[in-house]
Amino acid sequence: MRSRNSKFYSLILIIIDTFVLLAAFSLAYILRVRYDPRPLLANVHAYDYLYAFLLIIPFWILIFAVLGLYKPSTYNRRLIEWAKIGVGSFIGILLVIGWQYVSGQDIFPARLVAVYSLVASFILIMLERELLRYVRSLMFRYGKGVKRVLIIGASSATIDIALNLADTTKSGYEIVAIAGPKKLMPEGLHVHHYSLVEAALRDIEMNGINTIIQTDLYDAADRNQKILSAAQTHHIEYSFIPGEAEFYSGKNTVDVFLGYPMITIYQTPLVGWGAILKRIFDFIVSLILVIILSPLFIVIIILQKILNPGTILYKNERLSRFSKQIYLYKFRSMTHLPGWDSNNVDDAAEYRAMDREDLAIEYEKNHKVTNDPRVNKFGHFLRATSIDELPQIFNVLKGDLSLVGPRPILPQEAGLAKGRTALLHSVKSGVTGLWQVSGRNELSFEERIELELFYAQNWTFWLDIKILFKTILVVLKRSGAK
């Protein structure tokens, strides 16, 4: 929902960002030119310096806009906002340096001015936005700019939305009334309850409602029309949020078809340019990692030959995007029974051959076992440090896998691809994923599936970056590795 309040707040952000950037550039100039006695690379007068940046700032603001820094989905989420401010500041400085190179005109009197500008713009913009966030929270606390909401619905989404909007100082919404079944009233939320939507609509003015949120459509079209008409009659906002998650996850587009509004729902945002961007990023990063990690690969191969004689790599058949068959590479960490193919083994069958029915049952239930007796001593080290998974970088380089994505499933798990879980096959599997950084092996199989479904339906490039950084922390802490 993008309201007049959010648009006004975005406009305030643009105006204040402009002044803060100008202050950051001025501060960078003063620190280097006035307080640093070292000689300058170019004699750039303060007037010319500020004039140049006055021309550049609109493009800098445009970069912020492209990154989404003026959208509620960004400025309402602190960590994402900070990350985008950092990226925007870096791109902005590159823009200035590029313009200086192309035009041949000196903008920075010294190299340190560029560095100071980068650091100052990032810190001051971040502090400015934290201050604005605090001011906005204070205004919400005293009822300024708050939306008084009537929620209409009879699904779990009704409860979820009510609970998420209940903290007015954060959301800017005040839940005044809920129209729906009594059993859906969240505990501890003291608001007016209406069993009949018609009664709630009659009390719109009395309750001071200025926003209606509907989560379910009634079977009778005239009841839905009454809700929309009530919003139009009282000149208040009306928003419809489908109660079924599938209608607002993934990637949706709205168009007009034969004079009717048409919503097209894609299974995942990973289509079109999103998929292309992800593949380019995967290829570049995996290529760099292969070069950097080559010495480590050589050391592991030598140690594998000495401490764990046999094949170096474990090659296992898996299913990735669209159930495409791939072969996953890992450093071998197990010693299998004689005659068992380590590259294509039925784990449950091998446990039974070892007279370990308990492990076979555990594997069939959780698709893993806690203490696998087949893992050898060197294999324990490889797994504890997650080094055994490094060869999957070559899978990424080939295009079989992505750096981030759902777990590549075994062929015998293909039966999972029914109902909502079929969505996991619409995106490329990954080396790491949301479930690995959210508890890893401590999560149940059902919890892992839910996290992977969330990733597939809510992918963003920033989510990938966040998961990669969290993966590094998880590996360094060695949490959950088995």
N, C-alpha and C positions, 0 to 999 in steps of 0.2 A: 504494500500500500504506500503510495507516494502522495502525500497530502500537501496542502498549502503551507503548513507549518514546516515540513521537511524541505520544501522548495525554498522557503524563506531562510531557513537555517543554512542551506547550501549556498545561497547568495551571500549570507554573512561570512561564511567560510572563505569564499572566493575573495571578498573585499579585504578581510583581515589577512589572509595568506599573502595577498599582494603587498600590503604594507610591511608584513613581517619579512618577506623576501628582500624588500628594499633595505630594511634595517640590517639584515644579515650581510648583504653585500657591502653596505656602508661600514659596518663593524670590521669586516675582513680587510677593507681598504685602510681604515684607520690603524688597525693593529700592525699591519706590515709597513705602511708608508710613514706613519707618524712616530711609531714607537720602536721601530727596528732600524738601527743605524746602518745596516749593510746596504751596499749600492743596489739600485733597481735595474731590472732588465730594460725597461722602457719608461720614459717620462710621460706618464698618463695623468693629465690634470683631473682633479676630483669632479669637475663639471662634466668633462667628456666621459669619465667612467660611469657616473650616475645616469647620464643621458643614454649611453649604450645599454645599460641594464633596464632602463625604462622601456626601451624598445623590445628587449628580450623577455621581460617578465610575462607578457601575455602568452608567449609560446610555452614558457615554463608552467603557467597555470593550465594551459591546454594539455600538457603532459600529465599533470595531476588529474585532470578531468578524464583523460583516456584511461588512466589507471583506476578510476572509480573512486577517487578520494572525496568526491562530492555526492556520493550515494549513501543512503542510510545503511545499506548492507556492509559498507566499509567503516563509516565513522561511528557506527554503533558497536563495532568489534575492535577493541583496543589493539591487540597484537597484529591483526591484519592491517590496521591503519598505520601502525608504526613501520611495518615492513614495506608498505607501499610508499610511505614518505621517504624512506631510505632509498628505494629504487628510483623514485621520482627526482630526488635531489641529485643522485648520481647521473641520471640521464640528462638532467638540466645542465649540469656542469659540462658534460660531454658536448651538449649542444653549443654552449658558449665557446668551448675550446675549438670545436669544429668550425664555427662561424669566424673565429679569429684566424684560423688557418686558411679558410677559403677566401675571406675578404682581404687578408693581408693587413688588417687594421689591428693595432695593439689595443686590447681591452684590459688585460691584466698587467699591471706594472711589474709584477713578480710572480713566480710560480706559486709561492706560498699563499698569495691572495686567492688562487683557485681552491687550494686546500682549505683555507679558512672559510671560504664561501660555502664549500660543500658541508663542512662540519657545522658551521653556524646555521645554515638553512635547515639542516636536519634537526638540530637540537631546538632551535627557536620555533619551528613549525610544530614540532612534537609538544613542546611546552605550551604553546598557544592553544593547541587543540585540547590538551588536558584541562587548561583553564576554562575553555568554552564548555567542555563536557561538565565541569563542576558547576558552572553558572547555570547551564541548562537544567541540571539536576536540582539545583536550588529553586529555579523557577517552577519546575514540576511539583516540588514539595509544597510550594505555596499556591498551587492551582493555576499558575500562569501557563497558557499554551496547552493545557491538558485536554484531552478528548474524553468526553463522557460517553461510554459505549453501552449499547444494547447488543448482546450476543444471542443469536437465534440458531438453534440446532439440536440434534439428538444423537450425536456420535461422540466417539472418544476425542475427536479433534476439538469439539466444543469445550471439553474439560481442559485439554492441553493448552488451547489458546487463552482461556480464562486464567489459568495458573501462570502462564508466561507473561501476561499483561498485568497481573495483580500488583506487582511492585511499580507503582506509579512513578516514583523518582527515577527509575531506569527506563521504563517503557514510554512514559508520557501519556498513558491511557489510564482511565479510571473506570473499572467495571461497575456500572450502575445497576444493570438488570440482565437477567438471563431468561430466555423463553425456551422451555423444553421440559423433558421429563424431570421430576423431582430427584430421581436417583443420580442424575448427572451433575447435580449441584456440588461443586468442590467443597470439601470440609474446611471450615475456618474462613471461608469467603462470605462475608456478610453483605449480600446484595439482594435486591428485589427479585423474587422468583415468580414467573408467570407460567402456568401450565398451558394456557392458550396464547398463541401469538397475537391474536386480535386484541386481547386485553393489554398486552404490552405496547402495541401500536397506539392504543387510545391514550396511554399515559406518557407519550413521548415528551410533550411539553412540560408536564408536571415534574418529570424526572430530569429535565434539562438535557436530554439526549441530543448529541450532535453527530454521532456516528453509529451506523448499524453494521454489524458483521454477521453474515449468514453462512453457516457451514453445511447445511443440508437443504436440498430442494424438496418441497412437499409434492406428493403425488398429484394433488389438485392444483392445476396451473393458476387458478384464480387466487389461491392463498399466496403464492409466490408474487403474483402481480400486486396484491395488496401491500406487501412489504416494500416493494420497489416504489409503488405509488406514494406510500407514507413518507419515504425518504425524499421524494420529489416535492411533495406537498409542503413539508417542513423545511425544505432546502438544506438538507443535511447529507453527509457522506453515506454512501452505501458500498459495501465490499462483499463479494462472494468468495469464500475460500472452500474448495471442494474438501469434504471430509476424508475422501480416499486419497492416501498419500501418492498413489500413482499419477494423479491428475496435476500435482504441482512439483513432482520430482522429475529428474531428467531435464530435457531441453524442450521447452514449449514455444510455439509461435502462434500468434493470433492474426488471422487474415479474414477477408470477406469472400464468401463463396455463395454465388447465386443470391446475393443480397443478404445473406445470413452471416453473423460472426462465426468463424470456424477456428477451433483450437486444435492444432496439430501437436501430438505428444510423441516425442522421441524417447526411446528407452533410456538414453544417457546423453549428457552434454558432450560426450566424446565422439562427436560427428563433425564432419566438415573441417574448418580451420582448427578446431580444438584437437582433433586427432593428428593433423599435420604438425602443429606446434609441439605436441607431445612426442611425436616420432623424431623430429629434429633435435629436440632436447635430449632424448634418450641416446641418440646416435653420438652426439658430440660428447656428452658426459661419459658414456661407456668407453669411447675411444680414448679419452684422456685417462680414465681409470686403468685401462689395459696397459697403457704406456707406463704410468706411475707404478703400478703394482707388479710389473714384469719381474723385478728382482725377487719379490716375495713369492711369486709363483715358482720360480726356479728353486728357491730354498725349500718350499713345501714339497715339491716333486722329489728332491733328493732325500728329504726326511721320510717321505712316504715309502720310497724304495728300501730304506734302511729299517725303519720301525714298523712298517705295515706292508710287507711284500705282497705283490699282486698287482692288479690293475690300478692305475693312478686315479682315474675318474670313474665315478658312478653315473651311468647314463640311464635315465629312467623315462619311460613313456608317460606323457601327461597330455591333458587337453587344455588348450588355450582358447582364444577368441573364436567364436562360431564353432566350438568343439573341434578345432583344428588340432591334429596330432603333432606334438613336438617332442623332442628329446631333451630333457633337463640335465644339465651338467652340474655335478658336485664332486668335491674331493671325497673319495671312498672313505667311510668311517666305520664300516661294519665288516665282520668276518662271518660269512654265511656257512651253512651246512654243506658238506661235500656234495656236489652234483646240483646245487641250486644256483641258478643264474642270478648273479647280484644285480644285473641291469634290468631284469624283468621278472621280479619275484612276487608271488602272492604272499603277502606278509602273514595273513591269518593261517594259510596252509602251512607255512614254515614253522610258525609257533606250535601248531598241532603236531608237526613232525618232531618237534623238540619236546613233546609231551607237556606243553605249557598251554593247556586249554584256557587257563585264566587270562593269559596274555591275548589269546585269539579272541576271547569274548570282549576284553577291554578294547582291542583294536577295532572290532566290528561296531562297538558302541561309540567310541570317541575318535576313530580314524587315526589313532596314535596310542602309544603306550608310554607310561611314565619312566620306567627303567627297562630299557631294551637290552637284554643280555647279549645281543649280537654286536653291540658297539664296543670296539676294542679300546685299549688305553690311549693310543694316539688319536683315535677317533673321538674320544671324549674331549681331548684338548681342542681338536678342530671344531667340534660342535659348541663347546663352551665359549669359544672366541668368535664363533660364526664364520671362521675362515673357510669351512667346508662349502659355504654357499658362494664364495667369490667367483668360481668358474661360470656362474650364471650371467656374469657380465658379458661373456661371449654370446650367450643366448640373446641378450639385449642388443648387442652389436649386430647380430644376424637379423633381428626383427622378430624373433620368436616370442620374446617377452618384453615387457616394459620395466623400467626401474621401479615404478609403483603401480600396484594393481591387485586384484583378488588373487588368492592362492591358486596356482595351476593344479587342477584336480586330476586324480587318477582315473583311468578309463572305467574301473569298476564303480566309481562314484558318479558316473554319468546319469544314474537314475535320479540324482538330486535335481537335475535340470527340469523340474516340473513346477508349474505355478510361478510364483515370484522369483524363485531361485534360478529360473532360466535366464534371468537378467544378467547373471554373472558371466554368461557365455557371450554377452554382447560387447564386452570390453576385453582388451588384451590382459592376460595374467601378468603378475609382477614379481620381482625379486623380493620386495618388501611391500607392506600394505598397512592399512589402518589397524587391522587386528594385531599385527606384530608389535606396534607401538602402543597398544592399549591393553597390555597384559600378557601378550604372546602366549606361551603354552599354558598359562593359568586360566585362560578362557575356555568355556565349554564349546563344543562344536556348534551349537545353535547360536551362541553369542558371536562366534566368528562369522557365521553366515550373515547375521544381521548387520555387523560392521561392514562387511564387504558389499552388501546390498546398498548400504548408505553411501559408500564411496562411489559405486557405479552410478547412482542416481544423482549425486551431488558433486561430481568432479569439478574442480577448478585447478588451474595451474598453480595457484598459491597453496592449495591443499597438498599437492604433490611435494612442493618445496618444504612445507611444514612437516610432512611425514618423513622425508629424507633426513632432515635435521634431527627429528626425534629418533629415527633409526640409529643414527650415529651415537646419540646419548644412551639408547638402550643397549647397544653393543658394548660401549665403553663400560657401562655399569654391569654388563653381563647378566641382566635381569631377564628371567624367563627362558634363557637358552638351555637346551637339554641335549 
